[in-house]
Amino acid sequence: MIPIDKIKQLAKTFHPDIVSCRRHLHMHPELSFKEIETQKFVEQKLREYGINNFKRMANTGVVALIEGKNPASKVVALRADMDALPIQETNNTSYVSKNDGVMHACGHDVHTSSLLGVARILNSVQEDFEGTVKFIFQPGEEKLPGGASMMIKEGVLSNPAPQAVIGQHVMPQIKAGKIGFRKGLYMASTDEIYVKVKGKGGHGAMPHLTVDPVMITAQILVALQQIVSRTAKPSMPSVLSFGKVIANGATNVIPDEVYLEGTFRTLNEEWRDEAHHKMKKMAEGIAESMNGSCEFTIVRGYPFLINDEVLTDRIRSYAGEYVGEENIEDLEIWMAAEDFAFYSQQASACFYRLGVRNEEKGIVSSVHTSTFDADESALETGMGLMAWMTLRELQS
């Protein structure tokens, strides 16, 4: 087995280069499924590291292989997402985004550069381990249908098929140097809800001559919350939220229709399907009972993310070896969604959290905000840890 100190030394040696990679990616973010220059950069760095066994997938994705001795003995896949968000960055750093209105506000620049670091480490010890490592540089995590689903359809989990898929994601609530794990159910499924409530508009002073879609919508919004509070089992986490309501009337104008957008999230596929049916039936029934109508559309998104319990126990133990048990934290169920869930539905998977918080440097902002940043010391931890996990899992 390759000594852990050697992996730590390689991570330290390669850290400045990977920081440079991260800053380049942060300065040149690209939106989901438009990661053209990001793809070229990843390919350039792989070649620079002497890794030439790679190909493009899902249009803007990259999949690379590093084969050790006896490559068919075991295959481990590692995943990093590459896309950015439509957010205008307000940080004042030397590596602030140069692309107007686009920002790496969810740490995907950290994920991609860290995985490049893992590739460089493992390629440098290629002769000293057995098995194959598959590197998945994935587009479009932030946008349906999710780059993971596209890559799976194109065969990323075959030829060769991995026995384990591992992913890491930044978490600004955890200090840099620490790692978070949860086995079993971890993240929620996510569905987009689009609703159009139709009535008959008119003068606000003569509501008796209208079919008021605003009042119908109010009834629907309140009633739908019963799906979560009175229909779901209390032990089953569920979230139903509406963040967009447009009633384009005026102080004295009742509009003809009201438009809603929302999200539904849960952790059980059977309940998910049942809730879809109940929401649609309830909304349409309320509208009809008030002489209006309702178009209720649900766009099915990512499934729930489940961490294989046996694999996650092993990965956590490897992390304890690398960063120390005192730097391992337990995570709670999180109702956000991640398209890594597609991998977890198809293979044994482990998705864990990389701490990037540094209060002394003022790096405390949440993901998906204009001031998000990451303590770059986490890159050394992230790439070294993932390389060590991979080697240990190949050995298992």
ZIQUITA-V574986 format. One line per field, one symbol per residue. phi: phi as a letter, one per 30 degrees, with the letter a starting at -180 (. if undefined). psi: psi as a letter, one per 20 degrees, with the letter a starting at -180 (. if undefined). A space follows every 50 residues. Layout:
# ZIQUITA-V574986
phi: ???
psi: ???
This chain:
# ZIQUITA-V574986
phi: .dddddddddddddeedddddddddddbdbdeibddddeddedddedddi ccdbbdbhiccbbbbbccdhdddabbcbbbcbdccdbddcdcbdcdecce ibadcbidddddddddddddddddcedcbcjbccccccdhddbddidddd ddddjdcbhcdddabbbbbdbddcdejcbcbbciebbddbbccbbbccbb dldddbddcccdddddddddddddddeddbcddedcebbbbccbbbbdca ebbdddabcbbabbbabbdddedddedddddddddddddcicbbcccccd cdddcbdeddddedddddddddcjedcccdccebddbadeeddddcadbb cbccdbdbddcicbdddibdcdabddddddddddddddeddddddd
psi: ppqhhgghgggggighghgggghghhimqqrpjklghgghgghghgghjk oimrrqqlgjrppqpppbqmhigqppppppqiqaqmpopjqmrikqpiop jpqnjjjhhggghghhggggghhikhijrqaqppoooprlhipqjphghg hghjkhkrlqpqiqppqqpqoiipqpiqqpqpqbpgqqrpqppppoppbo raphilhijrnoighggggggghhihhghihqphiopqpoppipoonlba hkoprhrqpqpaqpqakphghggghgggggggghggghijjarpooppop bqrqppppggghggghhhhhhgiqhijpqpqrppjrqpihhgghihrpqp orpopjqnhhjjniqrqkqijqrpoihhhggghgghggggghhhh.
